[in-house]
Amino acid sequence: MISLMITSNDLQTDGRIQRSERSRESIVQAVLDLVGEGILSPTAQQVAARADVGVRTVFRHFSDMETLFATMNSRLWDEYLPLFVREEQEGPLQTRIDHMLENRFRILDRLAPYTRAGSLHRAKSPFLQKQHDWNIRMFRADILFWLPEIKADDSPLLSALEVLLSFEAYERLHVDQKLSTRKAQATISLATRALLASLDEA
């Protein structure tokens, strides 16, 4: 029979590790909360205050704000990636268009503040540049899964749909043209159905 002896040093080490993990989680959640509330470029001081830790603790866990934003982005996509479909959809074309639009608006609305923050920092962030390219590929794949009638061969129809269903188009209607969410969605829905009318006739 083997006897295990737990020393006070072991308990202290375990306690420090647990506190460190809690601090790290609090910091990441603080960034998610601040950006979600519309603070697109939170400072280390703001993050520390929201997480109830010192600024030095923020930089002990994350070497710079770029690393912190990358961690936040990874956490965010873990949560929202399940909203994207992963296989070809079946059923009548118009029903699939309805569901595609409904799902796309849900994604765009939920990710809006984080997408704005990413756009603000992307020019100076290699990570966010790569993430932006990945986002484009993910949104393109989502269209093709909903509408397998469209072939992924750089067709003008697919390119036009990508622009029409992008966050940038949605944001322009909201911000520049000052449409409500309902009217912005109605506008994109109308244009999408018009663009896809040829598929219904095929």
C-alpha positions, 0 to 999 in steps of 0.5 A, spaced: 500 500 500 502 506 497 501 512 502 501 519 499 503 525 503 500 532 501 504 537 504 503 544 505 507 546 499 503 542 495 497 545 497 500 552 496 502 551 489 495 548 488 492 554 490 496 559 486 495 555 480 487 555 481 488 563 483 492 564 477 487 560 472 481 564 475 485 571 474 486 569 467 479 567 466 476 573 469 481 577 464 478 574 458 471 575 460 472 582 462 475 583 454 469 580 452 464 584 456 467 590 455 467 589 447 460 586 447 458 593 451 461 597 445 468 599 448 471 597 441 478 598 444 479 597 451 485 599 455 489 594 459 487 599 465 479 598 463 480 590 463 484 590 469 478 594 473 473 590 470 477 583 472 478 586 479 486 585 478 492 589 477 494 591 470 501 587 472 496 581 472 494 582 466 500 583 462 503 577 467 498 572 463 498 576 456 504 579 454 501 584 450 494 586 448 494 583 441 495 576 445 489 578 449 485 579 443 487 573 440 485 569 446 478 573 446 477 571 439 478 564 440 474 563 445 468 567 441 469 563 436 468 556 440 462 559 442 459 561 436 462 556 431 456 551 432 451 557 429 454 555 422 452 549 418 457 544 416 453 540 411 449 540 405 442 542 407 436 539 404 428 541 402 425 546 398 430 552 395 425 558 398 425 554 405 433 554 405 433 561 403 429 563 409 433 559 414 440 561 411 437 569 412 435 567 419 441 564 421 446 569 418 442 575 421 443 571 428 450 571 427 451 578 424 447 581 430 451 577 435 458 578 433 457 585 431 461 589 436 466 584 436 467 584 428 467 592 429 473 591 434 476 586 429 476 591 423 478 597 428 485 593 430 486 589 424 491 593 420 496 592 426 494 585 427 497 579 423 493 575 427 486 579 426 488 579 419 489 571 418 482 571 422 479 575 417 481 571 412 478 565 415 472 568 417 471 570 409 472 562 408 467 560 413 461 565 411 462 563 404 462 555 406 456 557 409 452 559 403 454 553 399 452 549 405 445 552 404 445 553 397 448 547 394 446 549 387 451 554 387 458 551 385 464 554 388 468 556 382 468 563 383 462 564 380 459 571 380 453 569 383 457 566 389 461 573 389 455 577 389 452 573 395 458 574 399 458 581 399 450 582 400 450 577 406 457 580 409 457 584 416 460 590 412 453 590 408 449 589 414 453 595 417 452 600 412 445 599 412 445 600 420 450 606 420 450 609 414 443 609 411 440 609 418 436 603 417 433 599 423 435 592 424 428 590 421 429 594 415 436 592 414 434 585 414 428 586 410 433 590 405 438 584 404 432 579 404 429 582 398 436 583 394 438 576 396 431 573 393 432 577 387 439 575 386 437 567 387 431 568 383 435 564 377 436 558 381 428 557 382 427 557 375 432 552 373 
